[in-house]
Amino acid sequence: MIRVMLSQAEHGQFKVDWVATYEEALDAFEREAHDVYFVDYFLEDRTGLDLLREAQRRGMSAPVIMLTGRGNREVDMEALEAGAADYLVKGLIDPAALERSIRHSLERTQAVRALRESEERHRSLFEHLPVGLYRSAPDGTLLEANPALIRILGYPDRDSLEESHSSTFFVHPDDRDGFWSVLERNGVVRGFESSIVRADGTSVPVRNTVRVQRGAGGEILYLEGVLEELAGEGAEAEAHAAKTPGFSAAIHASPSPMALLDLEGRLLEVNPAFAGVFSMEDPGPDGLNLADLLDPTDRAPFLRDLERLSRGDRVPPEAERRFKGPDGGLLWARTTGVVIRNGEDRTKYVVLTVEPGPT
């Protein structure tokens, strides 16, 4: 039935293989030689759901479409919950519906796969960035923390840190009140400097940038933050980490355009996403200065910011900048800079993320 209907499909050509038993189907799944699989619900001594669950257990990523009996809504829903990409009711299938189901199942599977790969890239970046990254609940419970944050706060591991409450880290109660006052009013706090308590009771000066993430009803879901250590031995370690293979790999794996700059503005390293935005044929910057990519009206303010950083001054981490687009037009983008300092609290590198807007 499937083979005959697909021979009548208006778009594309299809090759159909058929196997007769549960074991042969598992062998076919193991080979992963097909783009999509159709499984009948009624098998000899098992069901298609059994086969689908075993395929999921073995990690098969190709979509499975379940063929079910007329009006068996419970089975249809159970198939979707078990991981089926779609279901078709036998007796109600025509060539157009069959082709549409295949196309949609492939598109959904590709979208899920792309999302999973994106999450893995973000996780790599989260784990390797040499600044503290965290996510906390509204009550201060830490939900996530990267290795840099664990080191800054002096905890032995992530579990120990996540047993603490972020609201208890402030050395001075006035800092905590001021921080939350700005956050509740604006939904974001940028560059808030204070001292926080480490696990051993000592304090460390930090700069904290936090953004509130809200639900559809306006309720606070969680807070996402970046914590930078302002001085001390840990900052020297962060400066060194900016040139380690792990950090470099994390930048290159990120789907966001990112670059590592020195205080002259020279591009020391860029990732493929950055190279793609600016149509760089070679992802290696080869000494190119970021100022060369900026619109002339924005070059001077950018270079002034770098000069201020070299003097030890503070500059806003986010800015709207105009770049030269690859087509010669104007490219607006929001840039976010994370500074990497040495042991004397002097800026050594800048990790820049570029979020292009409409041209």
N, C-alpha and C positions, 0 to 999 in steps of 0.2 A: 504493500500500500504506500509506504513512504517513498520507495524508489519510483513508482509510477507517478505519484504526485509531483515529485521534484523534477521529473523529466518534463513536466508541463509548466515549470516555473518560468516566469517572464524575465527574471533578472538572475544572472549568475549560472554557473554550471556546478553540479554536485555529483560526487561519487559516493555511493552508499555501500557499506560493508554490513554484513549481518552475521550474528553468531547465535547459536541455539541454546547455550546453557549458561548458567550462573557463573561457572568457573571460567568459561571462555570469555565472558564479559569482563571478569576481573583481569584476565590476561591482557585483554585489549586496553583496559584502563591503565595497566602498568606500562604499556608501550607508549601511551599518550601520542598516538599517531593520527588522531582525528581531532577535528575542530569542535565538534559537538556530538553528544550522544543522546539517542532516544532509548528510553527504557519502558517496557510495558509493565504495568502494575501486576498483572497476573502472570506469575511464573509457575513452574511445576510444583516445587515444594517450598518455595519462598515467595516473597513479594518484591516488587521493584523498590519499595522503601528499604528493604534489607540491603539490596544491592547499592542503592544510593548512599546509605549510611556507611557502608564499607568503603565506598569510593571516597567519601569525605574523610574517613578515618585514615586512609592511605595518602591523603593530601592531594588528590587529583584536582587540578584547577580548571579544567575545561568544563563548559556548561553541560548540564544534564536536563533534558526535557522529558517529563513523565507523561506517558499515555495512560489515561484513566477511563473508567466506564462512565456512561452517561449519568449525570446527576449525582455523582459521588463527591459531594462538596467536602465532606470530612477528609477523604483521602487527598483531595486536591490541596487543601490547606496543610495537611500533614506533610505532603511532598515539599511544599515551599519551605516549611519550617525545617525540614531535613536538609535543605540546601539546593533543591531543584531550581533551575533558572526560570522555568515556566512549566505549565502543564497544558495538555491538549486533550479534549474529550473525543474519544473514538466515535465515529459516526457523524461528527460535526466539523470535520476537518476538510478544508479544500486547499488547493495548491497555494493560493494567495496567503491564507492564514498560516500555512506551514512555513512558507518562506519568511513571512513577517516574524513568526516566533523564533526562527533561527537567527535572523538579523538582530532582533532585540536582545536575545539571550547572549549573543556574542558581544554586543555593545555594552550590556550591563557587566558581563564578566571582565571585559577590558577596563571598564571604569573602576570596578572594585580592585582589580590588580594594580592599576595606576595609583589609586588611593593608598593601598597597602605599601607600595614602593615609596610613595611620598612620605608616609608616616615613618618608614624605616630611615629615610634620609634625614627627616627632622629629628628623629631619636639620636642618630649619630651626631648631628650638630649639637643637640642638647647635651650629650654626654661629653663632648670634647671642647666646647667653648671655654676659654680660660677666665670667665666671669661667672658669678653665681646666678643661676637661673632657678626659679621656683614657681610653684602654683600653690595657692593656699585657699582654704574655705573662708567664708565671711567671718567665722568665729576665730580665725587664726590657726586652725589646724593645717599643718603642712601636708599637701597632697602629693607633691613631687618636688624633688631637689636633685640638682646635678652634682657631679663630683667636686666641682670648683666651690660650690656653696658649702658642701660638707667640710671641705678643707678650711675655708674662711672662718667658719663657725667652730672649728676644732672638734668635730664629733668623729667617732671611730667609723661609723657607717651610716647608710641612709636610714635604716630602721631606727637607730638611736635619735637621729635628728627629727624624724617625722613623728616621734612621740612628744616633741616639744610644740609649743604654740608660738607662732611668729610674734604675737602681741607682747610676749614676755621678753623679747630680745632687746628692747630699748633700754639704755642705761638711765636716761632721764625721762620721767613721766611726761614732762612738757613736750618732749620730742614726739612721743606717741600721740598725744592729743593734737599737736599741730599737724602731724602726718595725716591722721584720720580726718581732720577738719578739711584739709585740701582735697583729699581723695573723695569724700562724700559730696563736696561741692562741685568738683570738676570731673570726677570719674577717672582722673589720671594724676599722678604725681611724677614730676620729672626732676631728677638730680637732687633729691632730698638728702642732705648731708647730716649725719648724726653718728653717735657711738652706739654700738650694740655689744651685748654680752656674749662671750664665747663659752664653750662648754666648761672650761676650767675656771670661769669666773672673771677672767681678764676681759678688757674691752678693746675694741678695734674700731677705728673710724671708717665709715663706709659712705657710699653714695647709692641711693635707692631710687629706682624708677619703676613705677607700678601702674598697671592699667586694670580697670574693673571690666569684667565680662558679664553681661547681663542676659537674662532670658527674654523670651518674647513678651512676657508681662512686665518687664522692667526690673524683676528681682535680681539681686546679685547672685550669680552662679559661683564665681571664684575670682581670685585675683592672680594676675600674672606679673612677675617682677624680675628685674635684673639688679643684682647687688654687686657693686664694685668696691674692692678694698682700696683705700686711699694711700696707705703706707704700710711698710713693714716687709718682712722677709717673704711673705706670701705674694706680694706684688711683684717681686723679682722673679718668683716662680712663674707667675702669669706671663710676664714679658718673655721668658724663655719658652713657655708653652705655645706662644704664638708662632714659633718656628718649628714646632715638633711635627713629625709625620702624622700623628693622630689628628692634630688640629687642622693641618693642611687637608687631610682626607675629609674631615667634617665640612670644611668650607666647600670643597669640590663636590661633595654629595648633596649640598643644599640646593633646593629648587629656587631659592631666592638669589638674585644677583648680589654677589659679595666680593669685596676686594680688601686686601691688606695694604695699607699705605705707610710710608714713613712720614716724618714731619716736614719734608720738602714737597709732599704730595705725590711722590713717585709710587707707581703701582708695583709693589713687590710681588703680588700674587693675585690672580683673579680666578673665579670659578667659571665653568662653562656657561652658566646662566648669565653672568655679567658679560662675558665675551659675546653671547648671543644678542643681548640688548644693543650693544654698540657695534655689532657686525665685525668683530675682530676675527680675521681669518685664522690667526694663531692665538690660542688662549693664553700664551705666555706674554706678559705685558712688555718685556724687553725695555724697561726703563721709562715707559710712557708715563707722563704725569697726568693725574686726574684733571688738572686745570685745562689740559689740551682737549678734554671731552666736554668741558663746560661752555655754555654760551658766553661770549665776551663780557656781558654785563654782570655775570655771576663769578667771574674768575677772581677779581680783587677781593670780594667778601670771603670767598673760600680760603684764599691764601692768608688773609688776615686772621681767620679762625685758627689756621695751623700755626701762625706766628704766636698767637696768644697761648696755645697749648704748649709750645716750646718754652714759653716763659713761665709755665706753671699755672697760668690762669685757667678758669673754667669757661667753657662755652656750652651753649644748649646742645644736647645730643641729637635733636631732630631739626631738620631744616627743609624748606621747599627750595629746590634748585632747578635751574634751567640748563639742560644739556643740549648738545648738538645731536639731533636725531640722525640715524643712518641714511635717511633720505634727504638730508640737508635741512629739514624743518626743525622746529623747536620741540624738545621733549621735556615735559615737566615731570619731576620725580621727587618723592620724599626720601631723604637720606637719613639714616640713623647710624650714628657713630658710637662705637664702644672703644674707649681708650685703654691701652695696655701700658702700665707704668713700671718703672724700675724701683729699686729699694728706696730711692730718695724721693718717691712720689713724683717723679718726672715722667711725662708722657714719652713713650718709646715708639709705639705703633698705634695705628687707628684701624679698627675693623669696621668697614663701611658697608651697610646694606642699602641697596637702591630699590625703591618701589616705584616703578614707572606709572604715571597717570596718563590721562588722555593727551594726545599731542595737540 
